[in-house]
Amino acid sequence: MGLQFSRTLETMAQNYTEDNIRSLDWKEHIRIRPGMYIGKLGDGSAPDDGIYILLKEVIDNSIDEFVMGNGRTIDIKISDGKVNVRDYGRGIPLGKVIDCVSKMNTGGKYDSKAFQKSVGLNGVGTKAVNALSTYFKVQSVRDGETKIAEFEKGELVNDHKLDKSNQRNGTAITFMPDNSIFKNYRFISDIVSNQIWNYAYLNSGLTINFNGEKIHSPNGLRDLLDRKIDEESRRYPIIHLKADDIEIAITHGSQYGEEYYSFVNGQYTTQGGTHLAAFREALVKTVRDFYKKDFDASDIRASVVAAISLRVMEPVFESQTKTKLGSQNMGPNEPSIRNYVGDFIKKHFDNYLHKNPDAAEALLKRIQQSERERKDMAGIKKLANQRAKKANLHNKKLRDCRVHLTNDKNEKRLDTTIFITEGDSASGSITKTRDVETQAVFSLRGKPLNSFGLKKKVVYENEEFNLLQHALNIEEGLDNLRYNRVVIATDADVDGMHIRLLIMTFFLQFFPDLVKNGHLFILETPLFRVRNKKETIYCYSEEEKQKAINKLGSNPEITRFKGLGEISPEEFGEFIGEDMRLEPVLLSSESSISKILSYYMGKNTPDRQGFIIENLRVEKDVVEFAS
């Protein structure tokens, strides 16, 4: 063995010549290692999938123009997988149009005088979009002249001559993501709309036209909270505080958990960072000082809904896709972000509470209520945790994946999935064919309890709920969520739909952040198998079945799958692999969770039954399984 290994090394050494050294050009490197530039790939079913990062990189450049005072409107159209973004800023300098979208380390954002607090990827963003698109077109209009260039997978295919134009100044980008990289991708309208609304909240005065919808926010982060929490749920009016480089909106509601929306230079920092940590700390300290009482931090922050936006010179992020802000100062010779945010909240939030005694009284009552609930729950939680250990969760209920999730392995966490199944046959099929590295299975026993209107103590008193929250590790919030995708895998029939609604009710009632942050999905499994001796086609709808019959011709064998347990483990492997079809559970911006739950899971049983039978799908304008 040792001799063989030695010979192998010797052979490698002999073959290691100049011919083994390869230099990749810019587009090759992006296409071979897309994750380095845009994070995960995905098919568009999750808000952090790569196609939305591509869209963001293009829009960011238009936003930077607006921030610099150029152009107050952006037009965005998405149809059949093709994206068009047109701004009315200054337009890319005509002689640099091709360089700006195809040469690395080229862009206006290196000139700090022009873009002091920009959001783009410092000359990389549009290059990544270009390289990862089967078609990419850039057009710039400046002072009566226009320049157009067209690319395919980053390769220049049509360099148009400079021409006259009567269009308004600005830049237009058209691109179509490469389907070989973003397999079976689709842009989900609600995900894009939420993404664009965030731009509007952060840029008062900007109007974005998206597929005919006019998106505009006159009141910034106050408008964001207005859309996220309905008025009857607020304990006091939204507090809106603003200065040159910082904006904050805050209120408390009746929901469980904490809900934050944090931004840096217009970038939605989904993982938070220094600015959000500073906000949470400062909120606790300011409240304690104001009421002169050492409240528990969890009682102060319970049911908080808040948004914070910060503008920083040359922000330092912890990843290329800029989802978490690192530690730094506000700028050269400026205070640290932690001190800046802390001092702002200490001054302005404290002033607000002094000037608005009704709001201060309402906040105090909310804190005291949280305190009572926490103390009442202490004994129940202790017993529940003991029961969870006794139940030997990881052997009986949860077939875990091999990825060990720690704070320094966030990239691996992006790939993890847990399937929530009902019944031994379904969980058995998934367990046998899953990717054991990244896919886990949690098996429910029987139909879950309808938790609508119940207090959180039922999570600890109900064995299934208690074990499920332990499996996900969400008892204290989403910071330690063990799986990026939580997938409900139930039969595609009336009973399966009812179980879906019951599981969704559990999450919406007690862990709404899981849904709001895009972690909850429904697994689509085929309804039919159509096959002949040469080919097998799995169909997810009547329409697909008919197409398969027409394709295969002459009386193919048709099987109707009534439940997941009827699908063999071998076949199941095809439905939870690379081409797995997931439908995200999305909350529309105008939806109230309490109203949703009241309609679907309240006492109007005939309405619910009729809805399930007629639709087998959650209503589009409330909670949407995007199509």
N, C-alpha and C positions, 0 to 999 in steps of 0.2 A: 504493500500500500504506500509506504514511504517512498520507495523507488519510483512508483508510478507518478506520484504527486511531484517528485523532483523533475521527472522528465517532462511533465506538463508545463511546469514553470520554465524549463529550458526552452521548450518549443515556443512558448509565448514570447520569451525574450528574443529569440531569433527572428520571429515574425513582426516584432514591434519596430517599424521603420517609419520614414516620413509619409509613406502611403497610408499609414493608420491614422494620421492626424487629419481631421476634417474641420473646416471652418464653415459654420452655418451663416447664411445671410439673414437679415432681420426677419423676413417673413417666414423662412424655414424654422427659425428658432421659436417664433410665436406659435406656429402651427404644430410643432412637435411637443412644445411645453406650454400649452394654453393656460394651464392652471397657475403658472407663475405670473400671468398678466391679468387674468379675470376670475381667479378662484375656481370654483367647481363649474362643470359644464351643465348637465341637466337638460330637461326637455321643455322647460318653461312652466312646469307645474308649481314651482316654488319661487318666491320673490327674489331669492339670491342666486337663481340660475343664471348661467353665463349670458344668455341672450338679453337679459335686462341690464347686465353690466355693460354690454355693448351699447345699448340704447342710452344708458346713463353717460357714457363717455362722450357721445356725440352731443347730447343735450347740455352737458357741463360746459362745453365750449361756448354754446349760445348763451348760457346763463352768465358766464364771465363777461361777455360783451354787454349784457344788460347791467351787471354790477358796475361796469366801467362807464355807464351812462349812454350806451349805444343800443338803441332798439328796445321797444317796450312790448313786442309781440313775438311769439314763436309759434309756428305752425307745425303740427306733427300728425302724420297720417300713417296708419299701419293697416295693410290689407294683404291677405294671402302670404303672410310671412315676410313681406317687403316693407321696409321702414323709410319714410321720408321726413327729414327734419329741416325746416327752413327758418332762419332767423333774419333779422333786419338790422344787424350791427354794421360794423365797418367793412366786413368781408375780408378774407385772407388776402394779403398782398399778392397781386396777380403773378408775380414772378416766382413766388414761393409756394404756390398751390400744391404742386406735386410733392415737393420736399416735405411739406407739413403733414402729409398723410402717408408718406412712404420712407422717410429717413428718420431713424432713431435719433433721439436727443436733439430734435429740431422743433421749435415752437416759440410762440411769443411769451410763454409764461416764465422763461428764463430771465426775462427783463423785469426785475422786481418793480420798476417804476410803472410799468404798464399793467401788471397783474400782481398786486401786493398780497391779495388774499383770495387767490383763485381756487377752484375746486378740481380742475382737470388733473390728469396723471402726468403732468410735467413732460409733455412731448411724446408720451407713449400711447395714450388712449386711442386716438383715431387710427394709429398704425395697427393696433391690435384689432380694431374693428375691420380695417381694410384686409389684413392678413387672414382673418377668420370668416370672411364673406365670399360667397361664390360670385357676387357682383357688388361693386362699390363704385359710386360716382360722387365726385365732388365738383361743385360749381361755386365760384366766387364772382360777385358783381361789385365793382367799384367805379363810381363816377363815370357811368356810361359805357364801361367796358366789362367784358366777362371772359372767364377762363374756365374750361371744363376738362376734366380728366376722368377716364374710366379704367377700372381695375377688375381683375378676376383672381381671387385668392392672393391678393397682394401684388400681382403682376400687372404692370401697366399695359393695357391693350388698346387704348385710344387716347392719344394726346391731341386734343382739339386746339386749333389755332385761336389766338386772341381774337375776339370779335366784339362788335358794337352791341350795346344792349340798352333798352329803355326800362329795364326792371329796377326796382329799388335796391340800394346797396344791401349786402348781406351774404350769407353763406348757406348753401343747400347741400345736404348730404343724403344720399340714397344708398341703402345697403340691404343685402339679403344674406342672413347667416348661413354658413355652410352646413348643410344637412348631414354631411358625413362626420362632422364634429359634434353638432348639436342634434343628435338623432331624434327624429320624429318631433321636432320642436314645434311649438305654437305659442304665439303671444296671447296671453289671457287678458282681456280688456280691463277687468277690475284690478289686476296687479299693476298694469301700466297706469291706469287712472290714479291709483293710490300713490304711485311713484311721482306722477306729475303734480298731484295736489301738494306733495311735500315741497316741490320747487316753488309753487305759488305761495305757500305759507311763509317761506323763507325770503321771498322777494316781493314785498308789497308793491303794487303798481304794475307788476308784470301780468300779462295775459297770455295764456297758452291755449291754443285751439287744438283739441285732440279729437280727431274723427268726428268733427261737428259739435263737440261739447266745448263750451267756453269755460275755462278754469281760471279763476281770479280770486285773490284773497286780499281784501283791504285791511284786515286787522291781524295779519300774521299768525303767531302761535295761538292767539286767543281763538281764532277761527278753527285751528286744528283741534283744540280741546272741545270747542263747540260741536264739532262733528263726531268726536270720539266718545263723548259722554252726554247723554240726554239730560235736559235741564232738571227734570224731577229727581234724578239720581244725585245731583250735586248737593253737598252739605252747605256750601256757601258759594257765592258768585266767583267766577274765574278771576284769579288775581293775575294781572298782566303787567310785567315790569320790563322796561326796555332802556338800553343805553346804546352808545355807538357800536360797541363790539359784543354786546350780550343782550339776549332777550329770553325771558322766562315767562311761562304761564303755568298756573298751578291751581288745583282744587282737590277736594276729597270727595269720594263717592261712597257707595254702599257695597261695591264689589269686593271680592277677596283678592289679596295680593297687591303688588305695586305695579304701576303702569307708567313707563317713561318713553319719551321720544326725544332722542338727543342728536344734535347736528353740529358739525364743525365745517365752516366755510361752505355751507350748503350741502355737505355730504351727510347722509343719514348713517350715523354710527350705530349700527344695530347691536354691536357688542359693548356700547358705552365707551368707557375709558376714563381718563383723568378728570375730565370736565363733569361727567355724570357722578363719579365717586365724590368729587368736591361738592356738588349740589346736594347729594344725599346727606353728607356729613354736616354741611352748613344748615340745612333744613332742621336737623335734629338739634344742633347747638342753639340756633336762633329761637326755636320753640321753647326749649328748656329755659333759656335766659328770659324770654318774655313772660312765661308763666311762673318763673322762679320755682320750678319743680323738676326733679330729676326723672322724667318719664323714661320708660324703656324705649330704645330707638325703634323697635319693631311696632310699638303702639303708635308712635308719631307718624310712621310711614305707612301704616296699614291703610289700604284703600286710597292711597294717593294716586292722582293722575296728573302728570306734569310733563312739560316740554322745555328743553333748553337748547338754545342756539348760540354758538360762539364763533367769532371770526378771529383767526390767529395768523400771524405772519409765519410762513413756512412751517405748517404743522407737521409733526412727526407721528406717523401712524404705525401700528404694529403689523400691518400686512399691506400688500400691494393694492388690495381692493378697498382699503381704508374704512374698515368697519369698527376699529377700536383706536382711540387716541392715546398716544403715549404721554409720558411726563415731560413737560417742558415749560418755557416761559411764554408769555403772550407775544413777545417780540424782543429784539435787541434792547437791553437795558430796561426791560419791562418786568413786572412781577410774575411769579409763577402762576400757572393756570389755577392751581389749587387756592392760592391766596386771593387771586383776582375774583374768582367765583364766590369764595367764602365771604370776602369783604362786601361784595355787591349784595348778596342775599342778606347778610347781617344788617346792612343799612336799610335797604328798600323793603324787604319783607317785614322787618320789625316796624318800620314806619307805617306800613299798611295796616298791620294789626292794631297799632295804637290809634290810627285814624278811623278804623272800622270795627267798633266794638261788637257789632252783631256777628260779623264774620269770625272774630276772635272767639266769641262765645260758642259758635257752631263748631269751630275747630276743636275747642276744648272738649265739648261733649263727644265728638267723634273719637278723640284720643282716649277718653275715659271709657267709652263703650268697648274699644279695642282692648283696653287693659282688663276689663271685666271678662271679656270673652277668652282672652289668653289664659287668665287664671282658672277659669272654669274648665278649660280644655287640658290643662296640664296633666291631671290625673288620667284622663281618657287617652291622651297621646302616649303616655308612658306604658299603659296596658296594651295599647295597639302595637307599639313597637316591639313589645315582648312577644305578642301573638305572632307578629310577622316573622320574627326569628324562629319561633317554635314551629311555624308552618313550613320551615325550610324552603323559603321562596324560590331559591335558585335551582332546586331540584324538581319541585312539583308543579310550579306555575310558570316559571320563566326558563326558557331555553336561551341562554344569553349568547352574545357573540364574543369573539376573542379580543376585539379591540378594547384595550384598557384606557378609559377616558380620564385624562388628567388635564390640568389647566394649560399645559404646554403642548397639547396634541389636538388643538382646535381643528386643524385641517383634516385629521382622521375622523373627527366627530361629524364632519359634514357628510360623510359617506354612510353613516349608521342609520339603520331602520329597525323599528320594532313593529311586528304585526300583532294586532289584538284580534284573537279569533274566539269563536264560540263553538264548543264541541270538540271531542277528541279526534274525529276523523279529519276535520279541516286542519287543526293544529298539527296533526301527524303528517299530513301531506306537505305542509309548508316546512315543517321541521326537517323532513328527510331531504328536501331539495334546495333549501336556502343556502346562501353563501355564509358559512359559519364564521367567517372573518368579520363581517359587518352587519349581518341580519340576525335579529333575535325574534323569539315568538313568545307571546304571553297568552295563556289559554284561560278564557273565562269559563266559569261553571254556571250554566243556566242563564236565564234572562236577567240582565242587570236591574237593580232597583231604579225606579223613576225618582230621581233626586230633586226634581223641580220644587223650589220653595223650601227645601230642607236646609238646616243649619250645617255648618262644616263638620260638626262633631260626627255626623253620619258617615263621613269618610273614614273615620277611625273605628266606628262601631260596626260598619259593614265589612266583612272579611275581604270580599272581592275588591272593593274600592281601596281598602287599606293596602292590600298587596300590590295593586296596580300603581298607586302613588309611590310605593317603595321601589317598585321595579323601574319607574321612570326617574326616581329621585327628585321629585318636584315639591316635596313637602314644604320647603322653605323658599320656593320660587324657581324660576327657570335657569338661574346661574349654573346649576349643576345637572341640568337635563342631560340624561345619558344617551339619548338618541335624537338625531336631527329630524328624522321623519317618524311620526307616530301614525301608523296606518291601520285603519279599521278594515278588517277582512271578514265580511259576513256574506251569507248567501244573497243572491240577487232575486229574492222573492219577498213576499209581504212580511214574513217573520224576520227575515234578515234586515229589511228596511227598518222595522220597529227596533231591533237591537241596535242598529246604527244610531237611531235617534236617541236611544237611552244612553249610549256611550257619549254621544255628542253633548247631551244634556249634562252629564257628569262633568265634562271638561268646561263647558260654558258656565256652569253654575259655580264651580269651585276653582278652576284653573283657566280663566278666560284668556290669559296671556299666551297660553299654548296655541290657541286658535288665532289670536290677533297677530302673533308673530310668525304665522305661516308654517307651523309644525304639524298640523293635523291633515290627514289625507284619507281618501277612500280608495281601496284597491278595486280596480276593475278586472273582473275575470270574464272569460268568454261565455256567452249564452249557448253557442252552438259550435259543434265540430262538423265540418263538411269535408268528406274525403272520398277519393277513389284509390285505385291501386298504386297510382304514381305520386299523389300529392295530398297533403292534409292542410286545410285552412281553418283557423279558429276565428269565430265571428262574435263581435260584441254587440250586435244589433240585428234587427230584421233586415235592414238595408244591406249590411255587410253579408248576411247570409244569402240574400238573393244574388248579390254580385258573385259570390263564391260558387253558387249553383250554376250561374250562367257561364262562369269561367271553366268549371270542371265538366259540365254537360252530362248528358245521358245518365240520369238517375244516380247521382252520388249518394253515398251513405250519410245521413244527417242525424246527429245526436244532439239532443237538448239537455244541457247540464242543469239540473234542478238545484244542486247545492255544491258547495266546495268539496264535500266529502266524496262526490261522484267522480271527481277529477283525479286520476292516478297521480302518485308522486312524480313519476317520470314526466307526465305532461305538465304538472304544476311548475316544474322548473323553468318552462318556457315563459311563464307569465310573471315571474318575480325576478327575472334576470335583467339584462341591459335594456330590454324593450318593455319593461314593466310599465303598465298604464296606471297612473295615479291621478285622481281628481282632487285638487286642493279644496279644503273647506274654507271658504272666504267669507268674512264679514263685510258687507257693503258699508260704506262710510256713514250712511244715514241710519243704520240699523241700531236699535236698542236691544241689548241682550235680554233684558227683562221682558220686553214685548215678544221677542222671538220665542222664548221659553214658554211664555204664557199661552201663545197660540198653539205651539206644537205639543207641549207636554202638560198643559193645564187640564181643566175639567171638561173642556169641549171635546170629549172623546169621539163623538160621531164625526166632527170636522176632521180630526186627526186621522181617523180610519179612512175616511173618504179621500183625504189627500194622499195617504200612503198608497192606496189601491190605484188611484188615478195617475199618480206621478212616479212613484218609486224613485223620487228625486226631490231634493229640497228646493223650495221655491226660489226662483232666480233673483228676485228683488230683495230677499231677506238674507238667508244664508245660502250661498251659491256653490253648487258643485259645477265649476266652470266647464263649459263644453268647448 
